[in-house]
């Protein structure tokens, strides 16, 4: 914002252009290698790693931790914004 003299539209256009460049680079240059045993090595979602009788608890804990992280991020962002 300082570089663009508080012109939010210019800042957002820079963000949009850089996002398109990033996606283009990913599409053109990043290729996944598929292995025969890839399914066994893939990360598993929360529901698959928790025991059947504790899946509801696993989802609850996951959402609690995610919500806490978002709350902390929001508080930090608010504090940084109020400093300016």
Jmol script that loads the backbone (N, CA, C; Angstrom):
load data "model"
ATOM      1  N   UNK A   1       0.824  -1.187   0.000  1.00  0.00           N
ATOM      2  CA  UNK A   1       0.000   0.000   0.000  1.00  0.00           C
ATOM      3  C   UNK A   1       0.877   1.263   0.000  1.00  0.00           C
ATOM      4  N   UNK A   2       1.995   1.194   0.678  1.00  0.00           N
ATOM      5  CA  UNK A   2       2.887   2.355   0.713  1.00  0.00           C
ATOM      6  C   UNK A   2       3.437   2.631  -0.682  1.00  0.00           C
ATOM      7  N   UNK A   3       3.823   1.579  -1.391  1.00  0.00           N
ATOM      8  CA  UNK A   3       4.395   1.746  -2.724  1.00  0.00           C
ATOM      9  C   UNK A   3       3.386   2.306  -3.714  1.00  0.00           C
ATOM     10  N   UNK A   4       2.105   2.034  -3.493  1.00  0.00           N
ATOM     11  CA  UNK A   4       1.059   2.476  -4.426  1.00  0.00           C
ATOM     12  C   UNK A   4       0.245   3.647  -3.883  1.00  0.00           C
ATOM     13  N   UNK A   5       0.766   4.335  -2.896  1.00  0.00           N
ATOM     14  CA  UNK A   5       0.133   5.523  -2.312  1.00  0.00           C
ATOM     15  C   UNK A   5      -1.319   5.259  -1.907  1.00  0.00           C
ATOM     16  N   UNK A   6      -1.525   4.123  -1.208  1.00  0.00           N
ATOM     17  CA  UNK A   6      -2.842   3.719  -0.699  1.00  0.00           C
ATOM     18  C   UNK A   6      -3.892   3.532  -1.793  1.00  0.00           C
ATOM     19  N   UNK A   7      -3.447   3.197  -3.005  1.00  0.00           N
ATOM     20  CA  UNK A   7      -4.379   2.905  -4.099  1.00  0.00           C
ATOM     21  C   UNK A   7      -4.693   1.416  -4.065  1.00  0.00           C
ATOM     22  N   UNK A   8      -5.834   1.067  -3.459  1.00  0.00           N
ATOM     23  CA  UNK A   8      -6.195  -0.332  -3.256  1.00  0.00           C
ATOM     24  C   UNK A   8      -6.408  -1.063  -4.578  1.00  0.00           C
ATOM     25  N   UNK A   9      -6.921  -0.381  -5.580  1.00  0.00           N
ATOM     26  CA  UNK A   9      -7.132  -1.037  -6.880  1.00  0.00           C
ATOM     27  C   UNK A   9      -5.807  -1.470  -7.503  1.00  0.00           C
ATOM     28  N   UNK A  10      -4.806  -0.640  -7.409  1.00  0.00           N
ATOM     29  CA  UNK A  10      -3.492  -1.004  -7.953  1.00  0.00           C
ATOM     30  C   UNK A  10      -2.915  -2.201  -7.197  1.00  0.00           C
ATOM     31  N   UNK A  11      -3.076  -2.210  -5.893  1.00  0.00           N
ATOM     32  CA  UNK A  11      -2.585  -3.328  -5.083  1.00  0.00           C
ATOM     33  C   UNK A  11      -3.296  -4.615  -5.475  1.00  0.00           C
ATOM     34  N   UNK A  12      -4.608  -4.558  -5.640  1.00  0.00           N
ATOM     35  CA  UNK A  12      -5.364  -5.752  -6.001  1.00  0.00           C
ATOM     36  C   UNK A  12      -5.020  -6.230  -7.407  1.00  0.00           C
ATOM     37  N   UNK A  13      -4.775  -5.310  -8.334  1.00  0.00           N
ATOM     38  CA  UNK A  13      -4.373  -5.725  -9.675  1.00  0.00           C
ATOM     39  C   UNK A  13      -3.017  -6.409  -9.654  1.00  0.00           C
ATOM     40  N   UNK A  14      -2.105  -5.920  -8.843  1.00  0.00           N
ATOM     41  CA  UNK A  14      -0.812  -6.588  -8.709  1.00  0.00           C
ATOM     42  C   UNK A  14      -1.013  -7.994  -8.147  1.00  0.00           C
ATOM     43  N   UNK A  15      -1.909  -8.141  -7.195  1.00  0.00           N
ATOM     44  CA  UNK A  15      -2.187  -9.462  -6.617  1.00  0.00           C
ATOM     45  C   UNK A  15      -2.815 -10.392  -7.650  1.00  0.00           C
ATOM     46  N   UNK A  16      -3.739  -9.889  -8.448  1.00  0.00           N
ATOM     47  CA  UNK A  16      -4.395 -10.716  -9.463  1.00  0.00           C
ATOM     48  C   UNK A  16      -3.397 -11.145 -10.530  1.00  0.00           C
ATOM     49  N   UNK A  17      -2.594 -10.225 -10.995  1.00  0.00           N
ATOM     50  CA  UNK A  17      -1.617 -10.560 -12.033  1.00  0.00           C
ATOM     51  C   UNK A  17      -0.607 -11.578 -11.504  1.00  0.00           C
ATOM     52  N   UNK A  18      -0.133 -11.379 -10.286  1.00  0.00           N
ATOM     53  CA  UNK A  18       0.831 -12.337  -9.730  1.00  0.00           C
ATOM     54  C   UNK A  18       0.187 -13.698  -9.501  1.00  0.00           C
ATOM     55  N   UNK A  19      -1.090 -13.726  -9.156  1.00  0.00           N
ATOM     56  CA  UNK A  19      -1.788 -15.009  -8.995  1.00  0.00           C
ATOM     57  C   UNK A  19      -1.884 -15.744 -10.325  1.00  0.00           C
ATOM     58  N   UNK A  20      -2.220 -15.045 -11.402  1.00  0.00           N
ATOM     59  CA  UNK A  20      -2.292 -15.679 -12.712  1.00  0.00           C
ATOM     60  C   UNK A  20      -0.926 -16.193 -13.162  1.00  0.00           C
ATOM     61  N   UNK A  21       0.112 -15.433 -12.898  1.00  0.00           N
ATOM     62  CA  UNK A  21       1.463 -15.873 -13.256  1.00  0.00           C
ATOM     63  C   UNK A  21       1.824 -17.133 -12.472  1.00  0.00           C
ATOM     64  N   UNK A  22       1.478 -17.156 -11.197  1.00  0.00           N
ATOM     65  CA  UNK A  22       1.770 -18.318 -10.360  1.00  0.00           C
ATOM     66  C   UNK A  22       1.046 -19.558 -10.866  1.00  0.00           C
ATOM     67  N   UNK A  23      -0.231 -19.419 -11.179  1.00  0.00           N
ATOM     68  CA  UNK A  23      -1.005 -20.560 -11.680  1.00  0.00           C
ATOM     69  C   UNK A  23      -0.444 -21.029 -13.020  1.00  0.00           C
ATOM     70  N   UNK A  24      -0.081 -20.108 -13.885  1.00  0.00           N
ATOM     71  CA  UNK A  24       0.496 -20.487 -15.179  1.00  0.00           C
ATOM     72  C   UNK A  24       1.800 -21.252 -14.990  1.00  0.00           C
ATOM     73  N   UNK A  25       2.658 -20.796 -14.092  1.00  0.00           N
ATOM     74  CA  UNK A  25       3.914 -21.502 -13.826  1.00  0.00           C
ATOM     75  C   UNK A  25       3.669 -22.895 -13.265  1.00  0.00           C
ATOM     76  N   UNK A  26       2.691 -23.014 -12.377  1.00  0.00           N
ATOM     77  CA  UNK A  26       2.357 -24.324 -11.827  1.00  0.00           C
ATOM     78  C   UNK A  26       1.863 -25.272 -12.906  1.00  0.00           C
ATOM     79  N   UNK A  27       0.979 -24.786 -13.768  1.00  0.00           N
ATOM     80  CA  UNK A  27       0.418 -25.629 -14.823  1.00  0.00           C
ATOM     81  C   UNK A  27       1.496 -26.044 -15.815  1.00  0.00           C
ATOM     82  N   UNK A  28       2.382 -25.135 -16.155  1.00  0.00           N
ATOM     83  CA  UNK A  28       3.380 -25.425 -17.178  1.00  0.00           C
ATOM     84  C   UNK A  28       4.568 -26.240 -16.676  1.00  0.00           C
ATOM     85  N   UNK A  29       5.017 -26.008 -15.460  1.00  0.00           N
ATOM     86  CA  UNK A  29       6.287 -26.577 -15.036  1.00  0.00           C
ATOM     87  C   UNK A  29       6.224 -27.604 -13.910  1.00  0.00           C
ATOM     88  N   UNK A  30       5.105 -27.745 -13.234  1.00  0.00           N
ATOM     89  CA  UNK A  30       5.026 -28.700 -12.133  1.00  0.00           C
ATOM     90  C   UNK A  30       4.235 -29.914 -12.601  1.00  0.00           C
ATOM     91  N   UNK A  31       4.907 -31.054 -12.588  1.00  0.00           N
ATOM     92  CA  UNK A  31       4.258 -32.293 -13.015  1.00  0.00           C
ATOM     93  C   UNK A  31       4.409 -33.328 -11.906  1.00  0.00           C
ATOM     94  N   UNK A  32       3.308 -33.976 -11.576  1.00  0.00           N
ATOM     95  CA  UNK A  32       3.342 -35.000 -10.545  1.00  0.00           C
ATOM     96  C   UNK A  32       3.799 -36.314 -11.140  1.00  0.00           C
ATOM     97  N   UNK A  33       4.589 -37.027 -10.379  1.00  0.00           N
ATOM     98  CA  UNK A  33       4.996 -38.355 -10.793  1.00  0.00           C
ATOM     99  C   UNK A  33       4.070 -39.359 -10.115  1.00  0.00           C
ATOM    100  N   UNK A  34       3.490 -40.224 -10.906  1.00  0.00           N
ATOM    101  CA  UNK A  34       2.572 -41.220 -10.373  1.00  0.00           C
ATOM    102  C   UNK A  34       3.343 -42.517 -10.171  1.00  0.00           C
ATOM    103  N   UNK A  35       3.297 -43.035  -8.961  1.00  0.00           N
ATOM    104  CA  UNK A  35       3.957 -44.293  -8.629  1.00  0.00           C
ATOM    105  C   UNK A  35       2.903 -45.360  -8.450  1.00  0.00           C
ATOM    106  N   UNK A  36       3.306 -46.598  -8.574  1.00  0.00           N
ATOM    107  CA  UNK A  36       2.370 -47.709  -8.430  1.00  0.00           C
ATOM    108  C   UNK A  36       1.779 -47.729  -7.032  1.00  0.00           C
ATOM    109  N   UNK A  37       2.581 -47.484  -6.019  1.00  0.00           N
ATOM    110  CA  UNK A  37       2.109 -47.506  -4.638  1.00  0.00           C
ATOM    111  C   UNK A  37       1.722 -46.132  -4.130  1.00  0.00           C
ATOM    112  N   UNK A  38       1.307 -45.237  -5.006  1.00  0.00           N
ATOM    113  CA  UNK A  38       1.014 -43.857  -4.600  1.00  0.00           C
ATOM    114  C   UNK A  38      -0.155 -43.784  -3.637  1.00  0.00           C
ATOM    115  N   UNK A  39      -1.137 -44.664  -3.787  1.00  0.00           N
ATOM    116  CA  UNK A  39      -2.307 -44.609  -2.904  1.00  0.00           C
ATOM    117  C   UNK A  39      -1.929 -44.914  -1.463  1.00  0.00           C
ATOM    118  N   UNK A  40      -0.970 -45.795  -1.262  1.00  0.00           N
ATOM    119  CA  UNK A  40      -0.552 -46.135   0.096  1.00  0.00           C
ATOM    120  C   UNK A  40       0.257 -45.015   0.736  1.00  0.00           C
ATOM    121  N   UNK A  41       0.905 -44.178  -0.068  1.00  0.00           N
ATOM    122  CA  UNK A  41       1.746 -43.116   0.464  1.00  0.00           C
ATOM    123  C   UNK A  41       1.023 -41.776   0.559  1.00  0.00           C
ATOM    124  N   UNK A  42      -0.159 -41.679  -0.004  1.00  0.00           N
ATOM    125  CA  UNK A  42      -0.888 -40.411  -0.010  1.00  0.00           C
ATOM    126  C   UNK A  42      -1.329 -40.050   1.400  1.00  0.00           C
ATOM    127  N   UNK A  43      -1.356 -38.750   1.720  1.00  0.00           N
ATOM    128  CA  UNK A  43      -1.855 -38.347   3.031  1.00  0.00           C
ATOM    129  C   UNK A  43      -3.324 -38.729   3.170  1.00  0.00           C
ATOM    130  N   UNK A  44      -3.687 -39.116   4.354  1.00  0.00           N
ATOM    131  CA  UNK A  44      -5.055 -39.578   4.585  1.00  0.00           C
ATOM    132  C   UNK A  44      -5.835 -38.518   5.336  1.00  0.00           C
ATOM    133  N   UNK A  45      -7.108 -38.340   5.015  1.00  0.00           N
ATOM    134  CA  UNK A  45      -7.925 -37.358   5.728  1.00  0.00           C
ATOM    135  C   UNK A  45      -8.151 -37.773   7.180  1.00  0.00           C
ATOM    136  N   UNK A  46      -8.645 -36.844   7.952  1.00  0.00           N
ATOM    137  CA  UNK A  46      -8.854 -37.066   9.391  1.00  0.00           C
ATOM    138  C   UNK A  46      -9.728 -38.277   9.642  1.00  0.00           C
ATOM    139  N   UNK A  47     -10.793 -38.438   8.876  1.00  0.00           N
ATOM    140  CA  UNK A  47     -11.740 -39.521   9.129  1.00  0.00           C
ATOM    141  C   UNK A  47     -11.117 -40.889   8.894  1.00  0.00           C
ATOM    142  N   UNK A  48     -10.152 -40.993   8.011  1.00  0.00           N
ATOM    143  CA  UNK A  48      -9.545 -42.288   7.726  1.00  0.00           C
ATOM    144  C   UNK A  48      -8.494 -42.690   8.750  1.00  0.00           C
ATOM    145  N   UNK A  49      -7.900 -41.735   9.420  1.00  0.00           N
ATOM    146  CA  UNK A  49      -6.838 -42.062  10.368  1.00  0.00           C
ATOM    147  C   UNK A  49      -7.364 -42.301  11.778  1.00  0.00           C
ATOM    148  N   UNK A  50      -8.550 -41.825  12.081  1.00  0.00           N
ATOM    149  CA  UNK A  50      -9.115 -42.004  13.413  1.00  0.00           C
ATOM    150  C   UNK A  50      -9.843 -43.346  13.500  1.00  0.00           C
ATOM    151  N   UNK A  51      -9.839 -43.956  14.671  1.00  0.00           N
ATOM    152  CA  UNK A  51     -10.632 -45.178  14.838  1.00  0.00           C
ATOM    153  C   UNK A  51     -12.115 -44.887  14.598  1.00  0.00           C
ATOM    154  N   UNK A  52     -12.842 -45.901  14.159  1.00  0.00           N
ATOM    155  CA  UNK A  52     -14.249 -45.715  13.787  1.00  0.00           C
ATOM    156  C   UNK A  52     -15.055 -45.115  14.934  1.00  0.00           C
ATOM    157  N   UNK A  53     -14.834 -45.576  16.142  1.00  0.00           N
ATOM    158  CA  UNK A  53     -15.634 -45.092  17.276  1.00  0.00           C
ATOM    159  C   UNK A  53     -15.259 -43.671  17.706  1.00  0.00           C
ATOM    160  N   UNK A  54     -14.144 -43.134  17.209  1.00  0.00           N
ATOM    161  CA  UNK A  54     -13.706 -41.792  17.594  1.00  0.00           C
ATOM    162  C   UNK A  54     -13.717 -40.801  16.438  1.00  0.00           C
ATOM    163  N   UNK A  55     -14.355 -41.138  15.335  1.00  0.00           N
ATOM    164  CA  UNK A  55     -14.339 -40.236  14.183  1.00  0.00           C
ATOM    165  C   UNK A  55     -15.052 -38.916  14.467  1.00  0.00           C
ATOM    166  N   UNK A  56     -16.141 -38.947  15.179  1.00  0.00           N
ATOM    167  CA  UNK A  56     -16.833 -37.705  15.538  1.00  0.00           C
ATOM    168  C   UNK A  56     -15.955 -36.814  16.402  1.00  0.00           C
ATOM    169  N   UNK A  57     -15.261 -37.424  17.346  1.00  0.00           N
ATOM    170  CA  UNK A  57     -14.341 -36.677  18.193  1.00  0.00           C
ATOM    171  C   UNK A  57     -13.189 -36.107  17.381  1.00  0.00           C
ATOM    172  N   UNK A  58     -12.706 -36.884  16.425  1.00  0.00           N
ATOM    173  CA  UNK A  58     -11.602 -36.417  15.579  1.00  0.00           C
ATOM    174  C   UNK A  58     -12.030 -35.188  14.778  1.00  0.00           C
ATOM    175  N   UNK A  59     -13.229 -35.240  14.206  1.00  0.00           N
ATOM    176  CA  UNK A  59     -13.723 -34.072  13.473  1.00  0.00           C
ATOM    177  C   UNK A  59     -13.887 -32.874  14.400  1.00  0.00           C
ATOM    178  N   UNK A  60     -14.384 -33.098  15.603  1.00  0.00           N
ATOM    179  CA  UNK A  60     -14.557 -32.012  16.556  1.00  0.00           C
ATOM    180  C   UNK A  60     -13.237 -31.365  16.935  1.00  0.00           C
ATOM    181  N   UNK A  61     -12.240 -32.192  17.207  1.00  0.00           N
ATOM    182  CA  UNK A  61     -10.919 -31.657  17.567  1.00  0.00           C
ATOM    183  C   UNK A  61     -10.298 -30.922  16.390  1.00  0.00           C
ATOM    184  N   UNK A  62     -10.437 -31.499  15.201  1.00  0.00           N
ATOM    185  CA  UNK A  62      -9.910 -30.843  14.003  1.00  0.00           C
ATOM    186  C   UNK A  62     -10.532 -29.460  13.829  1.00  0.00           C
ATOM    187  N   UNK A  63     -11.858 -29.377  13.949  1.00  0.00           N
ATOM    188  CA  UNK A  63     -12.536 -28.088  13.796  1.00  0.00           C
ATOM    189  C   UNK A  63     -12.194 -27.127  14.927  1.00  0.00           C
ATOM    190  N   UNK A  64     -11.999 -27.633  16.130  1.00  0.00           N
ATOM    191  CA  UNK A  64     -11.605 -26.782  17.250  1.00  0.00           C
ATOM    192  C   UNK A  64     -10.228 -26.175  17.009  1.00  0.00           C
ATOM    193  N   UNK A  65      -9.283 -26.987  16.584  1.00  0.00           N
ATOM    194  CA  UNK A  65      -7.927 -26.496  16.337  1.00  0.00           C
ATOM    195  C   UNK A  65      -7.921 -25.520  15.161  1.00  0.00           C
ATOM    196  N   UNK A  66      -8.657 -25.845  14.090  1.00  0.00           N
ATOM    197  CA  UNK A  66      -8.734 -24.941  12.937  1.00  0.00           C
ATOM    198  C   UNK A  66      -9.359 -23.605  13.332  1.00  0.00           C
ATOM    199  N   UNK A  67     -10.437 -23.658  14.089  1.00  0.00           N
ATOM    200  CA  UNK A  67     -11.089 -22.427  14.539  1.00  0.00           C
ATOM    201  C   UNK A  67     -10.187 -21.607  15.445  1.00  0.00           C
ATOM    202  N   UNK A  68      -9.441 -22.274  16.324  1.00  0.00           N
ATOM    203  CA  UNK A  68      -8.508 -21.563  17.200  1.00  0.00           C
ATOM    204  C   UNK A  68      -7.405 -20.880  16.411  1.00  0.00           C
ATOM    205  N   UNK A  69      -6.903 -21.559  15.380  1.00  0.00           N
ATOM    206  CA  UNK A  69      -5.867 -20.957  14.539  1.00  0.00           C
ATOM    207  C   UNK A  69      -6.416 -19.751  13.782  1.00  0.00           C
ATOM    208  N   UNK A  70      -7.638 -19.868  13.289  1.00  0.00           N
ATOM    209  CA  UNK A  70      -8.244 -18.728  12.589  1.00  0.00           C
ATOM    210  C   UNK A  70      -8.515 -17.568  13.539  1.00  0.00           C
ATOM    211  N   UNK A  71      -8.944 -17.879  14.747  1.00  0.00           N
ATOM    212  CA  UNK A  71      -9.172 -16.823  15.735  1.00  0.00           C
ATOM    213  C   UNK A  71      -7.863 -16.109  16.056  1.00  0.00           C
ATOM    214  N   UNK A  72      -6.805 -16.864  16.262  1.00  0.00           N
ATOM    215  CA  UNK A  72      -5.507 -16.268  16.551  1.00  0.00           C
ATOM    216  C   UNK A  72      -5.026 -15.409  15.389  1.00  0.00           C
ATOM    217  N   UNK A  73      -5.185 -15.910  14.166  1.00  0.00           N
ATOM    218  CA  UNK A  73      -4.789 -15.139  12.988  1.00  0.00           C
ATOM    219  C   UNK A  73      -5.598 -13.851  12.878  1.00  0.00           C
ATOM    220  N   UNK A  74      -6.878 -13.914  13.197  1.00  0.00           N
ATOM    221  CA  UNK A  74      -7.722 -12.724  13.137  1.00  0.00           C
ATOM    222  C   UNK A  74      -7.308 -11.686  14.178  1.00  0.00           C
ATOM    223  N   UNK A  75      -7.001 -12.155  15.377  1.00  0.00           N
ATOM    224  CA  UNK A  75      -6.569 -11.236  16.436  1.00  0.00           C
ATOM    225  C   UNK A  75      -5.257 -10.569  16.055  1.00  0.00           C
ATOM    226  N   UNK A  76      -4.330 -11.342  15.519  1.00  0.00           N
ATOM    227  CA  UNK A  76      -3.042 -10.779  15.104  1.00  0.00           C
ATOM    228  C   UNK A  76      -3.236  -9.775  13.968  1.00  0.00           C
ATOM    229  N   UNK A  77      -4.070 -10.134  12.987  1.00  0.00           N
ATOM    230  CA  UNK A  77      -4.317  -9.223  11.865  1.00  0.00           C
ATOM    231  C   UNK A  77      -4.978  -7.940  12.356  1.00  0.00           C
ATOM    232  N   UNK A  78      -5.910  -8.046  13.283  1.00  0.00           N
ATOM    233  CA  UNK A  78      -6.575  -6.857  13.831  1.00  0.00           C
ATOM    234  C   UNK A  78      -5.579  -5.974  14.580  1.00  0.00           C
ATOM    235  N   UNK A  79      -4.685  -6.605  15.342  1.00  0.00           N
ATOM    236  CA  UNK A  79      -3.686  -5.830  16.082  1.00  0.00           C
ATOM    237  C   UNK A  79      -2.732  -5.115  15.131  1.00  0.00           C
ATOM    238  N   UNK A  80      -2.326  -5.821  14.072  1.00  0.00           N
ATOM    239  CA  UNK A  80      -1.441  -5.181  13.097  1.00  0.00           C
ATOM    240  C   UNK A  80      -2.138  -4.051  12.363  1.00  0.00           C
ATOM    241  N   UNK A  81      -3.416  -4.236  12.067  1.00  0.00           N
ATOM    242  CA  UNK A  81      -4.167  -3.191  11.356  1.00  0.00           C
ATOM    243  C   UNK A  81      -4.382  -1.970  12.231  1.00  0.00           C
ATOM    244  N   UNK A  82      -4.626  -2.174  13.513  1.00  0.00           N
ATOM    245  CA  UNK A  82      -4.881  -1.045  14.391  1.00  0.00           C
ATOM    246  C   UNK A  82      -3.607  -0.247  14.692  1.00  0.00           C
ATOM    247  N   UNK A  83      -2.441  -0.840  14.436  1.00  0.00           N
ATOM    248  CA  UNK A  83      -1.181  -0.127  14.656  1.00  0.00           C
ATOM    249  C   UNK A  83      -0.948   0.968  13.639  1.00  0.00           C
ATOM    250  N   UNK A  84      -1.527   0.849  12.452  1.00  0.00           N
ATOM    251  CA  UNK A  84      -1.253   1.837  11.409  1.00  0.00           C
ATOM    252  C   UNK A  84      -2.160   3.028  11.497  1.00  0.00           C
TER     253      UNK A  84
END
end "model"
wireframe off; spacefill off
backbone 0.3
color backbone group
